[in-house]
């Protein structure tokens, strides 16, 4: 019997979840991790595909808990095909897509549509997130049981919060029974209406309405208390303030079942980035202050923030070129996520293994919990890990390679990035999904078909 083999050769293999940090070879057979060991020692490998990874980091495939693929309904901004190609270039092998499409993912039929499109046109694995409320209107709960049956891995009304506390309480209870998390976009919109950026000196200077930190924090505090009371699980999307960080840290200490994510941009940029009026720095939640950025970095290193999530939010240039107040919120982030997050490593605020953990084991832990019947049915075994038997998702990257961000070269249709023209350090060299090389940056690495001497 012939087997499909992929040998990732000679890299520094880092899998913090499995306690692996070793220079050597990684063998994937028939889509699953088969062996890790000394260079040249893989058992019985002749032929197959070889990915030379000398001098590179070999990590479990990155998992993005939060991206917007815009399909169905907004295909001029992004499609599942273009968004997953961007994901592959960014080193992501699994992306969870938010349900604020048109129609929104509030019924099994729409979820099936996304899954079918991902199978036919997707480059990496797509795990859909279902709506909490019908039409994301915040009035009545969606049929969460049916959505779980269709394979959603979480629930969210992202783009909006679940504003009603009673509705959120019931949603948390139902999600807990299904063993799935609710990912809440924490924003008290009565405090942010008409706001365009952080409530602070930059907003004042530009004459724009601000969005105060406390609008996020009151919702985080509410969600913590609701999760505590319901003994349910809540995940806080795109944490952006120091106050939210300390609430989450305290909640974890008191054993509330809570997880959290932060985006590369909130971990590195402040409101000052928008001071020139560049709408590519307009994002929700807004870029905050230096202190917020510092506290987020500390929380990421501690693990209080479990995952780095992109909140990839592609927009057309028209959506962004209508003046700051009217411009759409969002950053196209999949293709810069690794390099931007590596800024923290290069600054000495985060070690490389922890960075890998927040892109792999961290998000995997948010998705997969063993104790429930429904969860995990569409999350492959061993995702986020390189333990033998785990799904063969692998990301190979050079943490030190410098490159200049050129949005016109993005695979994403969204060119809206605050990093355009900036020199960043760290680049994905190859991305492997279930043993298949789906992206290979030939400038840094060569995939060679087997039986070639190397
Ligand atoms: Zn959001």
Boltz pocket constraint, residues with backbone or C-beta under 6 A from the ligand:
constraints:
  - pocket:
      binder: B
      contacts: [[A, 158], [A, 159], [A, 160], [A, 185], [A, 237], [A, 238], [A, 284], [A, 285]]
      max_distance: 6.0
